[in-house]
Amino acid sequence: MSLYQKVNDIEYVDGVEINLEPLTNEQLLERLGTVSENMSHVKDRLETVKEQREKIVKHCLNKGMTIVSIAKGLGVTRQWVYHILGKRYR
């Protein structure tokens, strides 16, 4: 996974300045395809992490922890814990 940064309006990927101007249209389209693939991988990973979080939250509830204590542990509001649990919990 590459690290994208923007400092003083200059863009960097993995610490290397990127300049899209000299690229051909074909190279730009290839770059778009690569970025799209990276986004797809990140979305897949995010879904996996969300599922893990939901399982842990449910386990905490089954062990008798309160929504408030779980929210504090996550650093979110209790409403957000209910959001994590989704409609299946309500």
C-alpha positions as CSV (number, residue, x, y, z in Angstrom):
1,M,0.0,0.0,0.0
2,S,1.4,3.4,-1.0
3,L,1.3,6.4,1.3
4,Y,-0.1,9.6,-0.3
5,Q,0.7,13.0,1.1
6,K,0.1,16.5,0.1
7,V,2.4,19.2,1.5
8,N,2.3,22.8,0.4
9,D,0.2,21.8,-2.7
10,I,2.9,19.3,-3.7
11,E,1.8,15.7,-3.9
12,Y,3.9,12.7,-2.8
13,V,3.6,9.0,-2.9
14,D,5.8,7.1,-0.5
15,G,7.9,10.3,-0.1
16,V,8.5,10.7,-3.8
17,E,7.1,13.8,-5.5
18,I,4.6,12.9,-8.2
19,N,4.0,15.0,-11.3
20,L,1.2,13.9,-13.6
21,E,1.9,16.5,-16.3
22,P,4.5,14.6,-18.3
23,L,2.5,11.4,-18.4
24,T,0.8,10.3,-21.7
25,N,-3.0,9.6,-21.8
26,E,-2.3,5.9,-21.8
27,Q,-0.1,6.2,-18.7
28,L,-2.7,8.3,-17.0
29,L,-5.4,5.7,-17.7
30,E,-3.1,3.0,-16.4
31,R,-2.5,5.0,-13.2
32,L,-6.3,5.4,-12.8
33,G,-6.7,1.6,-13.1
34,T,-4.0,1.1,-10.4
35,V,-5.6,3.6,-8.1
36,S,-9.0,2.0,-8.6
37,E,-7.6,-1.5,-7.8
38,N,-6.0,-0.1,-4.6
39,M,-9.3,1.5,-3.6
40,S,-11.0,-1.9,-4.1
41,H,-8.5,-3.6,-1.9
42,V,-8.8,-1.0,0.8
43,K,-12.7,-1.3,0.8
44,D,-12.4,-5.1,1.1
45,R,-10.0,-4.7,4.1
46,L,-12.3,-2.1,5.7
47,E,-15.3,-4.4,5.5
48,T,-13.2,-7.2,7.2
49,V,-12.2,-4.8,10.0
50,K,-15.7,-3.6,10.5
51,E,-16.9,-7.2,10.8
52,Q,-14.3,-7.9,13.4
53,R,-15.3,-4.8,15.4
54,E,-18.9,-5.8,15.3
55,K,-18.1,-9.3,16.6
56,I,-16.0,-7.9,19.4
57,V,-18.7,-5.4,20.4
58,K,-21.3,-8.2,20.5
59,H,-18.9,-10.4,22.6
60,C,-18.5,-7.5,25.0
61,L,-22.3,-7.2,25.3
62,N,-22.6,-11.0,25.9
63,K,-20.0,-10.7,28.7
64,G,-22.2,-8.1,30.4
65,M,-20.4,-4.9,29.4
66,T,-22.6,-1.8,29.0
67,I,-23.0,0.1,25.7
68,V,-21.5,3.1,27.5
69,S,-18.4,1.2,28.6
70,I,-18.0,-0.2,25.1
71,A,-18.4,3.3,23.6
72,K,-15.7,4.6,25.9
73,G,-13.4,1.8,24.9
74,L,-14.0,2.6,21.2
75,G,-13.7,6.3,21.8
76,V,-17.2,6.9,20.2
77,T,-20.7,7.7,21.4
78,R,-23.2,5.1,22.6
79,Q,-25.3,6.0,19.5
80,W,-22.4,5.0,17.3
81,V,-22.1,1.6,19.1
82,Y,-25.8,1.1,18.2
83,H,-24.9,2.0,14.6
84,I,-22.1,-0.5,14.6
85,L,-24.5,-3.2,15.8
86,G,-26.9,-2.2,13.1
87,K,-30.6,-3.2,12.7
88,R,-29.9,-6.8,13.7
89,Y,-29.4,-5.7,17.3
90,R,-32.4,-3.4,17.7
